[in-house]
């Protein structure tokens, strides 16, 4: 009822304003005799700012001063409805670009200040004239616009990605854990990752076929080793771009698609930041102006290990995994001179994963295994955008380190130099030229020590049988040229990329021709087609270091846990082994796609894509000291359809409906075709996020996805050893059976409290609302004769709090 | 909260809270199962008759070429009844030094070597096939629960490895071994009433056999014969260990196997087994290991005593109280079900040495009301 009265009053005011009927100004100054009794005239100044953490000046806001009864409390909200009939005078002004306003000739005394600004909630507060210091008035963004995303479209890009997710928007999707990169797992073309692990399998390829870039340079992994989170703190993420295939000529050396995460530059209009805490980690980000530029820095550290240890303090030793992770990112953006901008960036991430025996033996290592990995990267970007010329020069250095200890120690340290130069010129109105080069040079050192016997002290040289150290280097270099030619509503983008792979002492040159065409066949309908080659180096590795990290068929609860290979295969490819000398080759993938993008009503976009991807087999000569083996790599083929109906920037509602139809097959050296690891025939994702009154936001995600092909366990096979019998499973051909269909509903609700200078957001996220436990892992009897239990994720609620300032 | 976080949390909290999964204990016989394949030389061949060593009743578990050798499957049902050999069918293959990978390819196609019979192998230079030897992969033959065959001649790979692998297909409850084998090769069915075993067998004694390979067969071995000291040629053939098992019920000694093999227990009783071996017999089983002196590139030999392991299997009312994950560490402690009804329960103790000698001790426990 009260809201209705407010609306009525507001409408009344606006009607008067719009109709040009002016309210009476305050009475003219009286004669000097009467002046003693008349109120003094003063100037009221102030500033209108956005409430909450942003505190951005609000320009163009209408500030109205209206007389108010005596006795009101300045600074308090004017909750009494404004009665237009009772208004005796009114003065108004508009804020300038800095949110400042000034209104002269205001009768001293009590005032009602009314502020109306587009995109913000109406504000009415009591004030006093004169007022010192000047008024600071905070208006709250309209709930509809709480997650506004400003997309600045400057010019047509070379090879734009299939999907572009705003970091701020994607954080609030249900089931994405505040992490924009995890939100990309919901996009069409991306396979459902078992158990929620951060594996990005695109269009049926292996996760290792996907390229991960952060601000133009590769990163060793996108997710922490126990993939609870991505390696970039969510508040630092500006956007995530995903190309499920047919990525642009500026990138190469991976046969699938690519994911490119961009960090966010700091804002220049004040000191801001964000702090968050949830069950798994806590973090803080800060951004501030620095001279003419801005800095942005954030870090995050997990505390799940402390949670586990705390639980053990109550229930005793459990001997379970202890994961720890951290990451940071800082950047400084400085305009050097007009159209020239310098960005300095430092980022890093680290993980540690420890397994402890339930009863550690004094004097011996308490770790069954101890894995740690980290990287630190330092970048410099120099950008010039001088009309027709755009230039980027970006060198980067990355320091990688990984260590894996059991009854052996493997340590790998690497220095990775990465460089990228891009030049773009509008030669003609209809013709743009793109040139560029990129280099990734990896120089590594690997040390391996093996204990003389199980339980020996690996740090004692006398108890070590193997202590070897090796160094090596590899590089991949690319140069590309592309043109964008526009003719009427058509644009054609032919490109050629030259790849030089220097792996395992071999140098291989490959050319990748690629071609794109886009046509605006209707004002609301675009058609596109892409085809290209994507060369990749193929190497034979020296070993599988993590083979014993988690036993694929490890004992569990008296039985055997049948852990699907895809849960282990991508643990840390770098520490697994190095390229074997002279054992390298190169092959390529051929990718083609075509589709349409249609703009429908209600801000809906529909994108439909047909795709085809084929990785051509090649032969590697695996060189040993005395002999050489030839190994033929697998042919991979996938094809399908991606559909996405998206409402990306809707004021009340955003989200999408994504569907993927996929066939993905692998053929190894003349054998029969078998399904690829992530051959998920159908994948449907419904993702919605809706603004509700009172700063509530509600989100939901529903997924219905075909199961992965299984390496079906048909039974067990015993073998006698020197210490008794062991069993191994007899498995059917992959794809003999498939896992059952997966379906799950996740819900999330956010509540934001907007204060003057801060805002506080709390969320409750409930995964698997109707508690359907999907069998990600099966438990078998020790002899593999019976499948006794299935392990899936139950319903699981979580809470998190975030403070913006 | 991502599902990944959920996964991690589940793993953590599940273990922390002690999630229980309904999995039969690894040591409990919940369905008819193959628990052991005993192997013995039933008739010595012409090579090295002195290998019998000290007089013993224990069977020789380490054959030499041309010996007559046997495998005997021990199949037990959940009531503790051992199926007679006549109710069991078997097919046996020799895998040479290979790991008996029946389906060698990702697409499941079986290796052709296992489709041929050993006795049909003829020398064929075009495919580098010599006369049948222990290196070949082939089908030896068929039988019931007990299968006998003559070990063929030594091959070069076997001379260097001296561990022969055999693949056994065992069928019971009326199912034919051929049917089990067809299902195994085709990977298209379930294996009810089938057992598959990769049975490794130590061949030797090693050093006498190495000399035989080098001097008689002209095989070039990794360990040159001239580096083998004369004393190690006297190493005796490995014999299946013969344990003595002391049985304690509720803390009191109830008897010792082999003198006593049947005992009485009450519901809730505890049973503890203590396995020991005759020191004199074990001394006779001393063998020699070859070690490479990397500096001088010479082999030197050291005596070794056998590592002996016993793994229990229980039926009906008896359950192991040990942590069931690691076979090696299973203490031989058991409990009789509190609600056990009168009847017989059995503990089968499968004992083996580190040269693949394997035997079974059967202990019956009558649950008294």
Interface residues (C-beta under 8 A of the other chain):
Chain A: X175 X176 X177 X179 X182 X193 X195 X196 X197 X198 X223 X226 X227 X228 X229 X278 X279 X280 X304 X307 X308 X311 X312 X315 X318 X320 X321 X323 X555 X556 X557 X558 X559 X668 X671 X672 X674 X714 X715 X716 X717 X718 X719 X720 X721 X722 X723 X724 X725 X730 X731 X732 X733 X734 X736 X744 X746 X765 X767 X768 X776 X779 X781 X782 X783 X785 X786 X788 X789 X791 X793 X794 X796 X797 X798 X800
Chain B: X1 X2 X3 X4 X5 X6 X7 X8 X9 X10 X11 X12 X15 X16 X17 X19 X20 X21 X22 X23 X24 X25 X26 X30 X31 X33 X34 X36 X37 X100 X105 X106 X107 X108 X109 X183 X184 X187 X188 X189 X190 X191 X194 X195 X196 X197 X198 X199 X200 X307 X309 X311 X324 X325 X326 X327 X328 X350 X352 X353 X354 X355 X356 X358
